[in-house]
Structures are given as structure tokens and as C-alpha cells.
Amino acid sequence: MKIDRTICMYCGACAGTCPTLALVLEEIRVRFIPEKCNNCGMCEMVCPVGAIDLDAEGDA
């Protein structure tokens, strides 16, 4: 998973939708916990700006 931090608005939609709590909204960033992720794709679908790419590798 990759989160494009140049367009992420830190709205928390992804963290609020994640059923496994693999995304956590912190004060100024979204933290990704890969071992909790089940690749369901909910975060990618709800991101209003398209900042999440589940198929990409890199710093989440």
C-alpha cells in the first residue's frame, strides 16, 4: 500500500472505514500497520482524493 502524502487531506475516512484498524489517524498523518491489513480495499474506495493505492509498494 502507498499513501500519497502530497494529496492526502488527513480527513480520516480511511481510518474510520478500516475493519481491521490497519490505518490510524494521528495528529498530522495516517499511520499504516501492515500486519493488520487484510487488503479489503475499503480505504482505497473511500478516500475522497485518491491518495491510497493498495497495489503500489512503498512507504505508507
C-alpha positions as CSV (number, residue, x, y, z in Angstrom):
1,M,0.0,0.0,0.0
2,K,1.1,3.5,-0.7
3,I,-0.4,6.7,0.6
4,D,0.4,9.8,-1.5
5,R,1.0,12.3,1.3
6,T,1.2,15.1,-1.2
7,I,-2.6,14.9,-1.8
8,C,-3.8,13.2,1.5
9,M,-6.0,15.6,3.4
10,Y,-5.8,13.6,6.6
11,C,-9.6,13.5,6.8
12,G,-9.7,10.1,8.5
13,A,-12.1,8.5,6.1
14,C,-9.7,5.6,5.5
15,A,-9.1,5.0,9.2
16,G,-12.8,5.2,10.0
17,T,-13.6,2.6,7.4
18,C,-10.8,0.1,8.0
19,P,-12.3,-3.0,9.6
20,T,-9.0,-4.3,10.9
21,L,-7.7,-1.0,12.3
22,A,-4.7,-1.1,10.0
23,L,-4.9,2.7,9.4
24,V,-4.8,5.1,12.3
25,L,-5.3,8.8,12.1
26,E,-2.7,10.6,14.1
27,E,-2.4,14.4,14.6
28,I,-0.7,15.1,11.3
29,R,-0.6,11.8,9.4
30,V,-2.2,8.5,8.7
31,R,-0.2,5.6,10.1
32,F,-0.4,2.2,8.4
33,I,0.1,-1.0,10.3
34,P,0.7,-3.6,7.6
35,E,0.4,-6.7,9.7
36,K,-3.3,-5.8,10.4
37,C,-4.2,-5.1,6.8
38,N,-6.3,-7.8,5.0
39,N,-6.3,-5.9,1.6
40,C,-10.0,-5.5,1.6
41,G,-9.8,-2.2,-0.4
42,M,-12.2,-0.2,1.7
43,C,-9.7,2.5,2.4
44,E,-8.9,3.0,-1.3
45,M,-12.6,3.2,-2.1
46,V,-13.5,5.8,0.5
47,C,-10.5,8.1,0.0
48,P,-12.0,11.3,-1.4
49,V,-8.8,12.4,-3.1
50,G,-7.5,9.1,-4.3
51,A,-4.4,9.2,-2.1
52,I,-4.4,5.4,-1.4
53,D,-3.1,2.8,-3.8
54,L,-3.3,-0.8,-2.5
55,D,-1.4,-2.2,-5.4
56,A,1.6,0.1,-5.0
57,E,4.6,-0.7,-2.8
58,G,6.3,1.9,-0.8
59,D,6.2,4.0,2.3
60,A,2.7,4.0,3.6
